């Protein structure tokens, strides 16, 4: 297994060339992460072994060890929310939260997810988006990747010729002789 390619896939995002689109992705990531951590995540970790209503919901779905799942759900939302807000390990965290919210949104809730969207269902769609797109260029994932080009002061300057060599000019071919 190629661990470098796996790590790059799990921590990279698409390069959004439009600064407004990347700013919008960052704003949604910040909102979703902080809303998740400081809202339901914080509420669920207030009891030592998970929220009683999460325990009951997990038990109703028939999962084994509902206490362990209830404990994990709260901490995943709290820690995962903060990691999302920072844009750190965005894709793996969002993938885990996508699974969690899919179970909650479509396994527990009985409303119509197309016309009566709840916060849980909205979080599912946002986490699915972050799983696909990553954190964007305004994230710690982008900053910490060694192969990510870092912003330059001026795009036409060459700050370090050893790491950014200037391409040699294209050689010109002699013109054919005319007879």
Rosetta constraint file for C-alpha pairs under 8 A:
AtomPair CA 2 CA 6 HARMONIC 6.32 0.50
AtomPair CA 3 CA 7 HARMONIC 5.94 0.50
AtomPair CA 4 CA 8 HARMONIC 6.10 0.50
AtomPair CA 5 CA 9 HARMONIC 6.06 0.50
AtomPair CA 6 CA 10 HARMONIC 6.14 0.50
AtomPair CA 7 CA 11 HARMONIC 6.06 0.50
AtomPair CA 8 CA 12 HARMONIC 5.54 0.50
AtomPair CA 8 CA 145 HARMONIC 7.87 0.50
AtomPair CA 9 CA 13 HARMONIC 7.94 0.50
AtomPair CA 10 CA 89 HARMONIC 7.45 0.50
AtomPair CA 10 CA 90 HARMONIC 7.98 0.50
AtomPair CA 10 CA 91 HARMONIC 5.58 0.50
AtomPair CA 10 CA 92 HARMONIC 6.21 0.50
AtomPair CA 11 CA 88 HARMONIC 7.99 0.50
AtomPair CA 11 CA 89 HARMONIC 5.83 0.50
AtomPair CA 11 CA 90 HARMONIC 6.68 0.50
AtomPair CA 11 CA 91 HARMONIC 6.15 0.50
AtomPair CA 11 CA 92 HARMONIC 7.76 0.50
AtomPair CA 11 CA 134 HARMONIC 7.01 0.50
AtomPair CA 11 CA 141 HARMONIC 5.73 0.50
AtomPair CA 11 CA 142 HARMONIC 7.67 0.50
AtomPair CA 11 CA 145 HARMONIC 7.77 0.50
AtomPair CA 12 CA 91 HARMONIC 7.83 0.50
AtomPair CA 12 CA 134 HARMONIC 6.04 0.50
AtomPair CA 12 CA 135 HARMONIC 7.70 0.50
AtomPair CA 12 CA 141 HARMONIC 6.62 0.50
AtomPair CA 12 CA 142 HARMONIC 6.57 0.50
AtomPair CA 12 CA 145 HARMONIC 7.77 0.50
AtomPair CA 13 CA 132 HARMONIC 7.91 0.50
AtomPair CA 13 CA 133 HARMONIC 5.16 0.50
AtomPair CA 13 CA 134 HARMONIC 4.09 0.50
AtomPair CA 13 CA 135 HARMONIC 5.97 0.50
AtomPair CA 13 CA 136 HARMONIC 5.43 0.50
AtomPair CA 13 CA 137 HARMONIC 7.47 0.50
AtomPair CA 13 CA 142 HARMONIC 7.47 0.50
AtomPair CA 14 CA 133 HARMONIC 5.68 0.50
AtomPair CA 14 CA 134 HARMONIC 6.82 0.50
AtomPair CA 14 CA 136 HARMONIC 6.51 0.50
AtomPair CA 15 CA 136 HARMONIC 6.84 0.50
AtomPair CA 15 CA 137 HARMONIC 6.82 0.50
AtomPair CA 16 CA 21 HARMONIC 6.64 0.50
AtomPair CA 16 CA 22 HARMONIC 5.74 0.50
AtomPair CA 16 CA 136 HARMONIC 7.03 0.50
AtomPair CA 16 CA 137 HARMONIC 7.42 0.50
AtomPair CA 17 CA 21 HARMONIC 7.91 0.50
AtomPair CA 17 CA 22 HARMONIC 7.72 0.50
AtomPair CA 18 CA 22 HARMONIC 6.46 0.50
AtomPair CA 19 CA 23 HARMONIC 6.05 0.50
AtomPair CA 20 CA 24 HARMONIC 6.06 0.50
AtomPair CA 21 CA 25 HARMONIC 6.18 0.50
AtomPair CA 22 CA 26 HARMONIC 6.14 0.50
AtomPair CA 22 CA 136 HARMONIC 6.07 0.50
AtomPair CA 22 CA 137 HARMONIC 6.77 0.50
AtomPair CA 22 CA 138 HARMONIC 7.24 0.50
AtomPair CA 23 CA 27 HARMONIC 6.14 0.50
AtomPair CA 23 CA 138 HARMONIC 7.54 0.50
AtomPair CA 24 CA 28 HARMONIC 6.25 0.50
AtomPair CA 25 CA 29 HARMONIC 6.07 0.50
AtomPair CA 25 CA 135 HARMONIC 7.50 0.50
AtomPair CA 25 CA 136 HARMONIC 6.81 0.50
AtomPair CA 26 CA 30 HARMONIC 6.04 0.50
AtomPair CA 26 CA 135 HARMONIC 7.04 0.50
AtomPair CA 26 CA 136 HARMONIC 6.84 0.50
AtomPair CA 26 CA 138 HARMONIC 6.48 0.50
AtomPair CA 26 CA 139 HARMONIC 7.65 0.50
AtomPair CA 27 CA 31 HARMONIC 6.12 0.50
AtomPair CA 28 CA 32 HARMONIC 5.95 0.50
AtomPair CA 29 CA 33 HARMONIC 5.93 0.50
AtomPair CA 29 CA 84 HARMONIC 6.39 0.50
AtomPair CA 29 CA 85 HARMONIC 5.85 0.50
AtomPair CA 29 CA 87 HARMONIC 7.64 0.50
AtomPair CA 29 CA 130 HARMONIC 7.80 0.50
AtomPair CA 29 CA 135 HARMONIC 7.21 0.50
AtomPair CA 30 CA 34 HARMONIC 5.98 0.50
AtomPair CA 30 CA 84 HARMONIC 7.06 0.50
AtomPair CA 30 CA 85 HARMONIC 4.42 0.50
AtomPair CA 30 CA 86 HARMONIC 7.47 0.50
AtomPair CA 31 CA 35 HARMONIC 5.72 0.50
AtomPair CA 31 CA 85 HARMONIC 7.37 0.50
AtomPair CA 32 CA 36 HARMONIC 5.89 0.50
AtomPair CA 32 CA 81 HARMONIC 7.19 0.50
AtomPair CA 32 CA 84 HARMONIC 7.69 0.50
AtomPair CA 32 CA 85 HARMONIC 7.35 0.50
AtomPair CA 32 CA 123 HARMONIC 7.21 0.50
AtomPair CA 32 CA 126 HARMONIC 7.48 0.50
AtomPair CA 33 CA 37 HARMONIC 6.09 0.50
AtomPair CA 33 CA 80 HARMONIC 7.34 0.50
AtomPair CA 33 CA 81 HARMONIC 3.90 0.50
AtomPair CA 33 CA 82 HARMONIC 5.67 0.50
AtomPair CA 33 CA 83 HARMONIC 7.25 0.50
AtomPair CA 33 CA 84 HARMONIC 4.96 0.50
AtomPair CA 33 CA 85 HARMONIC 4.53 0.50
AtomPair CA 34 CA 38 HARMONIC 5.74 0.50
AtomPair CA 34 CA 39 HARMONIC 7.80 0.50
AtomPair CA 34 CA 81 HARMONIC 5.83 0.50
AtomPair CA 34 CA 82 HARMONIC 6.27 0.50
AtomPair CA 34 CA 85 HARMONIC 6.04 0.50
AtomPair CA 35 CA 39 HARMONIC 5.45 0.50
AtomPair CA 35 CA 40 HARMONIC 7.83 0.50
AtomPair CA 35 CA 81 HARMONIC 7.48 0.50
AtomPair CA 36 CA 40 HARMONIC 5.83 0.50
AtomPair CA 36 CA 41 HARMONIC 5.77 0.50
AtomPair CA 36 CA 77 HARMONIC 5.96 0.50
AtomPair CA 36 CA 78 HARMONIC 6.72 0.50
AtomPair CA 36 CA 81 HARMONIC 5.26 0.50
AtomPair CA 37 CA 41 HARMONIC 4.69 0.50
AtomPair CA 37 CA 42 HARMONIC 5.93 0.50
AtomPair CA 37 CA 77 HARMONIC 5.66 0.50
AtomPair CA 37 CA 78 HARMONIC 4.05 0.50
AtomPair CA 37 CA 79 HARMONIC 6.71 0.50
AtomPair CA 37 CA 80 HARMONIC 7.25 0.50
AtomPair CA 37 CA 81 HARMONIC 4.50 0.50
AtomPair CA 37 CA 82 HARMONIC 6.00 0.50
AtomPair CA 38 CA 42 HARMONIC 5.26 0.50
AtomPair CA 38 CA 43 HARMONIC 7.83 0.50
AtomPair CA 38 CA 78 HARMONIC 7.02 0.50
AtomPair CA 39 CA 43 HARMONIC 6.30 0.50
AtomPair CA 40 CA 44 HARMONIC 6.06 0.50
AtomPair CA 40 CA 74 HARMONIC 7.52 0.50
AtomPair CA 40 CA 77 HARMONIC 7.20 0.50
AtomPair CA 40 CA 78 HARMONIC 7.84 0.50
AtomPair CA 41 CA 45 HARMONIC 6.53 0.50
AtomPair CA 41 CA 73 HARMONIC 7.92 0.50
AtomPair CA 41 CA 74 HARMONIC 5.00 0.50
AtomPair CA 41 CA 75 HARMONIC 6.56 0.50
AtomPair CA 41 CA 76 HARMONIC 7.45 0.50
AtomPair CA 41 CA 77 HARMONIC 4.52 0.50
AtomPair CA 41 CA 78 HARMONIC 4.23 0.50
AtomPair CA 41 CA 79 HARMONIC 7.99 0.50
AtomPair CA 41 CA 81 HARMONIC 7.75 0.50
AtomPair CA 42 CA 46 HARMONIC 6.62 0.50
AtomPair CA 42 CA 74 HARMONIC 7.22 0.50
AtomPair CA 42 CA 77 HARMONIC 7.95 0.50
AtomPair CA 42 CA 78 HARMONIC 5.90 0.50
AtomPair CA 43 CA 51 HARMONIC 7.93 0.50
AtomPair CA 43 CA 74 HARMONIC 7.75 0.50
AtomPair CA 44 CA 50 HARMONIC 5.81 0.50
AtomPair CA 44 CA 51 HARMONIC 5.07 0.50
AtomPair CA 44 CA 71 HARMONIC 7.95 0.50
AtomPair CA 44 CA 73 HARMONIC 7.82 0.50
AtomPair CA 44 CA 74 HARMONIC 4.72 0.50
AtomPair CA 44 CA 75 HARMONIC 7.71 0.50
AtomPair CA 45 CA 49 HARMONIC 7.63 0.50
AtomPair CA 45 CA 50 HARMONIC 5.85 0.50
AtomPair CA 45 CA 51 HARMONIC 7.04 0.50
AtomPair CA 45 CA 71 HARMONIC 7.33 0.50
AtomPair CA 45 CA 74 HARMONIC 5.30 0.50
AtomPair CA 45 CA 75 HARMONIC 6.39 0.50
AtomPair CA 45 CA 78 HARMONIC 7.87 0.50
AtomPair CA 46 CA 50 HARMONIC 7.51 0.50
AtomPair CA 46 CA 51 HARMONIC 7.63 0.50
AtomPair CA 47 CA 51 HARMONIC 6.03 0.50
AtomPair CA 48 CA 71 HARMONIC 7.86 0.50
AtomPair CA 49 CA 67 HARMONIC 6.56 0.50
AtomPair CA 49 CA 68 HARMONIC 7.50 0.50
AtomPair CA 49 CA 70 HARMONIC 7.13 0.50
AtomPair CA 49 CA 71 HARMONIC 5.13 0.50
AtomPair CA 50 CA 54 HARMONIC 7.11 0.50
AtomPair CA 50 CA 55 HARMONIC 6.98 0.50
AtomPair CA 50 CA 67 HARMONIC 6.84 0.50
AtomPair CA 50 CA 68 HARMONIC 7.95 0.50
AtomPair CA 50 CA 70 HARMONIC 4.81 0.50
AtomPair CA 50 CA 71 HARMONIC 4.12 0.50
AtomPair CA 50 CA 72 HARMONIC 7.60 0.50
AtomPair CA 50 CA 73 HARMONIC 7.76 0.50
AtomPair CA 50 CA 74 HARMONIC 6.43 0.50
AtomPair CA 51 CA 55 HARMONIC 6.22 0.50
AtomPair CA 51 CA 70 HARMONIC 6.35 0.50
AtomPair CA 51 CA 71 HARMONIC 7.39 0.50
AtomPair CA 51 CA 74 HARMONIC 7.69 0.50
AtomPair CA 52 CA 56 HARMONIC 6.21 0.50
AtomPair CA 52 CA 70 HARMONIC 7.90 0.50
AtomPair CA 53 CA 57 HARMONIC 6.12 0.50
AtomPair CA 54 CA 58 HARMONIC 6.03 0.50
AtomPair CA 54 CA 70 HARMONIC 5.46 0.50
AtomPair CA 55 CA 59 HARMONIC 6.03 0.50
AtomPair CA 55 CA 66 HARMONIC 5.53 0.50
AtomPair CA 55 CA 67 HARMONIC 5.75 0.50
AtomPair CA 55 CA 69 HARMONIC 7.44 0.50
AtomPair CA 55 CA 70 HARMONIC 5.09 0.50
AtomPair CA 56 CA 60 HARMONIC 6.02 0.50
AtomPair CA 56 CA 66 HARMONIC 7.74 0.50
AtomPair CA 57 CA 61 HARMONIC 6.43 0.50
AtomPair CA 57 CA 108 HARMONIC 7.34 0.50
AtomPair CA 58 CA 62 HARMONIC 6.59 0.50
AtomPair CA 58 CA 63 HARMONIC 5.95 0.50
AtomPair CA 58 CA 66 HARMONIC 5.49 0.50
AtomPair CA 58 CA 69 HARMONIC 7.11 0.50
AtomPair CA 58 CA 70 HARMONIC 7.03 0.50
AtomPair CA 59 CA 63 HARMONIC 5.89 0.50
AtomPair CA 59 CA 64 HARMONIC 7.57 0.50
AtomPair CA 59 CA 66 HARMONIC 5.37 0.50
AtomPair CA 61 CA 107 HARMONIC 7.68 0.50
AtomPair CA 61 CA 108 HARMONIC 7.76 0.50
AtomPair CA 65 CA 69 HARMONIC 6.53 0.50
AtomPair CA 66 CA 70 HARMONIC 6.00 0.50
AtomPair CA 67 CA 71 HARMONIC 6.13 0.50
AtomPair CA 68 CA 72 HARMONIC 6.11 0.50
AtomPair CA 69 CA 73 HARMONIC 6.01 0.50
AtomPair CA 70 CA 74 HARMONIC 6.60 0.50
AtomPair CA 71 CA 75 HARMONIC 6.57 0.50
AtomPair CA 72 CA 76 HARMONIC 5.82 0.50
AtomPair CA 73 CA 77 HARMONIC 6.17 0.50
AtomPair CA 73 CA 100 HARMONIC 7.58 0.50
AtomPair CA 74 CA 78 HARMONIC 6.19 0.50
AtomPair CA 75 CA 79 HARMONIC 5.83 0.50
AtomPair CA 75 CA 80 HARMONIC 7.65 0.50
AtomPair CA 76 CA 80 HARMONIC 5.14 0.50
AtomPair CA 76 CA 81 HARMONIC 7.63 0.50
AtomPair CA 76 CA 97 HARMONIC 7.54 0.50
AtomPair CA 77 CA 81 HARMONIC 5.49 0.50
AtomPair CA 77 CA 97 HARMONIC 7.54 0.50
AtomPair CA 78 CA 82 HARMONIC 6.54 0.50
AtomPair CA 79 CA 83 HARMONIC 6.22 0.50
AtomPair CA 80 CA 84 HARMONIC 6.04 0.50
AtomPair CA 80 CA 93 HARMONIC 5.92 0.50
AtomPair CA 80 CA 94 HARMONIC 7.78 0.50
AtomPair CA 80 CA 97 HARMONIC 7.70 0.50
AtomPair CA 81 CA 85 HARMONIC 6.20 0.50
AtomPair CA 82 CA 86 HARMONIC 6.30 0.50
AtomPair CA 83 CA 87 HARMONIC 5.99 0.50
AtomPair CA 83 CA 88 HARMONIC 5.20 0.50
AtomPair CA 83 CA 89 HARMONIC 6.84 0.50
AtomPair CA 83 CA 90 HARMONIC 6.97 0.50
AtomPair CA 83 CA 93 HARMONIC 7.55 0.50
AtomPair CA 84 CA 88 HARMONIC 6.21 0.50
AtomPair CA 84 CA 89 HARMONIC 7.48 0.50
AtomPair CA 84 CA 90 HARMONIC 5.55 0.50
AtomPair CA 84 CA 93 HARMONIC 7.25 0.50
AtomPair CA 84 CA 94 HARMONIC 7.50 0.50
AtomPair CA 84 CA 135 HARMONIC 7.72 0.50
AtomPair CA 86 CA 139 HARMONIC 6.38 0.50
AtomPair CA 86 CA 140 HARMONIC 6.33 0.50
AtomPair CA 87 CA 135 HARMONIC 5.24 0.50
AtomPair CA 87 CA 138 HARMONIC 7.76 0.50
AtomPair CA 87 CA 139 HARMONIC 4.40 0.50
AtomPair CA 87 CA 140 HARMONIC 5.15 0.50
AtomPair CA 87 CA 141 HARMONIC 5.92 0.50
AtomPair CA 88 CA 135 HARMONIC 7.77 0.50
AtomPair CA 88 CA 139 HARMONIC 6.86 0.50
AtomPair CA 88 CA 140 HARMONIC 5.24 0.50
AtomPair CA 88 CA 141 HARMONIC 5.14 0.50
AtomPair CA 89 CA 93 HARMONIC 6.06 0.50
AtomPair CA 89 CA 141 HARMONIC 6.33 0.50
AtomPair CA 90 CA 94 HARMONIC 5.85 0.50
AtomPair CA 90 CA 130 HARMONIC 6.83 0.50
AtomPair CA 90 CA 131 HARMONIC 7.22 0.50
AtomPair CA 90 CA 134 HARMONIC 5.69 0.50
AtomPair CA 90 CA 135 HARMONIC 5.62 0.50
AtomPair CA 90 CA 141 HARMONIC 7.14 0.50
AtomPair CA 91 CA 95 HARMONIC 5.98 0.50
AtomPair CA 91 CA 130 HARMONIC 6.18 0.50
AtomPair CA 91 CA 131 HARMONIC 4.56 0.50
AtomPair CA 91 CA 132 HARMONIC 7.30 0.50
AtomPair CA 91 CA 133 HARMONIC 7.79 0.50
AtomPair CA 91 CA 134 HARMONIC 5.25 0.50
AtomPair CA 91 CA 135 HARMONIC 7.43 0.50
AtomPair CA 92 CA 96 HARMONIC 6.35 0.50
AtomPair CA 92 CA 131 HARMONIC 7.07 0.50
AtomPair CA 93 CA 97 HARMONIC 6.23 0.50
AtomPair CA 94 CA 98 HARMONIC 5.87 0.50
AtomPair CA 94 CA 127 HARMONIC 4.93 0.50
AtomPair CA 94 CA 128 HARMONIC 6.85 0.50
AtomPair CA 94 CA 130 HARMONIC 5.92 0.50
AtomPair CA 94 CA 131 HARMONIC 5.21 0.50
AtomPair CA 95 CA 99 HARMONIC 6.50 0.50
AtomPair CA 95 CA 127 HARMONIC 6.84 0.50
AtomPair CA 95 CA 128 HARMONIC 6.92 0.50
AtomPair CA 95 CA 131 HARMONIC 5.35 0.50
AtomPair CA 96 CA 100 HARMONIC 6.35 0.50
AtomPair CA 97 CA 101 HARMONIC 5.94 0.50
AtomPair CA 97 CA 124 HARMONIC 7.50 0.50
AtomPair CA 97 CA 127 HARMONIC 6.37 0.50
AtomPair CA 98 CA 102 HARMONIC 5.93 0.50
AtomPair CA 98 CA 123 HARMONIC 7.92 0.50
AtomPair CA 98 CA 124 HARMONIC 5.34 0.50
AtomPair CA 98 CA 125 HARMONIC 7.73 0.50
AtomPair CA 98 CA 127 HARMONIC 5.18 0.50
AtomPair CA 98 CA 128 HARMONIC 5.67 0.50
AtomPair CA 98 CA 131 HARMONIC 7.89 0.50
AtomPair CA 99 CA 103 HARMONIC 6.35 0.50
AtomPair CA 100 CA 104 HARMONIC 6.37 0.50
AtomPair CA 101 CA 105 HARMONIC 5.58 0.50
AtomPair CA 101 CA 106 HARMONIC 8.00 0.50
AtomPair CA 101 CA 120 HARMONIC 6.24 0.50
AtomPair CA 101 CA 121 HARMONIC 6.96 0.50
AtomPair CA 101 CA 123 HARMONIC 6.83 0.50
AtomPair CA 101 CA 124 HARMONIC 5.03 0.50
AtomPair CA 102 CA 106 HARMONIC 5.63 0.50
AtomPair CA 102 CA 107 HARMONIC 7.16 0.50
AtomPair CA 102 CA 121 HARMONIC 7.61 0.50
AtomPair CA 102 CA 124 HARMONIC 6.03 0.50
AtomPair CA 103 CA 107 HARMONIC 4.86 0.50
AtomPair CA 103 CA 108 HARMONIC 6.93 0.50
AtomPair CA 104 CA 108 HARMONIC 5.22 0.50
AtomPair CA 104 CA 109 HARMONIC 6.80 0.50
AtomPair CA 104 CA 120 HARMONIC 6.98 0.50
AtomPair CA 105 CA 109 HARMONIC 5.51 0.50
AtomPair CA 105 CA 120 HARMONIC 5.55 0.50
AtomPair CA 105 CA 121 HARMONIC 5.11 0.50
AtomPair CA 105 CA 124 HARMONIC 7.32 0.50
AtomPair CA 106 CA 110 HARMONIC 7.58 0.50
AtomPair CA 106 CA 113 HARMONIC 7.79 0.50
AtomPair CA 106 CA 121 HARMONIC 7.82 0.50
AtomPair CA 111 CA 116 HARMONIC 6.26 0.50
AtomPair CA 112 CA 116 HARMONIC 5.45 0.50
AtomPair CA 112 CA 117 HARMONIC 7.44 0.50
AtomPair CA 113 CA 117 HARMONIC 5.26 0.50
AtomPair CA 113 CA 118 HARMONIC 7.63 0.50
AtomPair CA 113 CA 121 HARMONIC 6.93 0.50
AtomPair CA 117 CA 121 HARMONIC 5.97 0.50
AtomPair CA 117 CA 122 HARMONIC 6.56 0.50
AtomPair CA 118 CA 122 HARMONIC 6.16 0.50
AtomPair CA 119 CA 123 HARMONIC 6.04 0.50
AtomPair CA 120 CA 124 HARMONIC 6.30 0.50
AtomPair CA 121 CA 125 HARMONIC 6.51 0.50
AtomPair CA 122 CA 126 HARMONIC 6.25 0.50
AtomPair CA 123 CA 127 HARMONIC 5.95 0.50
AtomPair CA 124 CA 128 HARMONIC 6.12 0.50
AtomPair CA 125 CA 129 HARMONIC 6.23 0.50
AtomPair CA 126 CA 130 HARMONIC 6.33 0.50
AtomPair CA 127 CA 131 HARMONIC 6.06 0.50
AtomPair CA 128 CA 132 HARMONIC 6.36 0.50
AtomPair CA 129 CA 133 HARMONIC 5.98 0.50
AtomPair CA 129 CA 134 HARMONIC 7.85 0.50
AtomPair CA 130 CA 134 HARMONIC 4.87 0.50
AtomPair CA 130 CA 135 HARMONIC 6.41 0.50
AtomPair CA 135 CA 139 HARMONIC 5.54 0.50
AtomPair CA 135 CA 141 HARMONIC 6.90 0.50
AtomPair CA 135 CA 142 HARMONIC 7.59 0.50
AtomPair CA 136 CA 142 HARMONIC 6.92 0.50
AtomPair CA 137 CA 142 HARMONIC 5.40 0.50
AtomPair CA 137 CA 143 HARMONIC 7.59 0.50
AtomPair CA 138 CA 142 HARMONIC 6.92 0.50
AtomPair CA 138 CA 143 HARMONIC 7.79 0.50
AtomPair CA 139 CA 143 HARMONIC 6.46 0.50
AtomPair CA 140 CA 144 HARMONIC 5.87 0.50
AtomPair CA 141 CA 145 HARMONIC 6.26 0.50
AtomPair CA 142 CA 148 HARMONIC 6.63 0.50
AtomPair CA 143 CA 148 HARMONIC 7.21 0.50
AtomPair CA 143 CA 150 HARMONIC 7.65 0.50
AtomPair CA 144 CA 148 HARMONIC 7.96 0.50
AtomPair CA 152 CA 159 HARMONIC 7.91 0.50
AtomPair CA 153 CA 157 HARMONIC 7.87 0.50
AtomPair CA 158 CA 164 HARMONIC 6.68 0.50
AtomPair CA 158 CA 165 HARMONIC 7.80 0.50
AtomPair CA 158 CA 166 HARMONIC 7.39 0.50
AtomPair CA 159 CA 164 HARMONIC 7.50 0.50
AtomPair CA 160 CA 164 HARMONIC 5.81 0.50
AtomPair CA 160 CA 165 HARMONIC 7.59 0.50
AtomPair CA 161 CA 165 HARMONIC 4.65 0.50
AtomPair CA 161 CA 166 HARMONIC 6.75 0.50
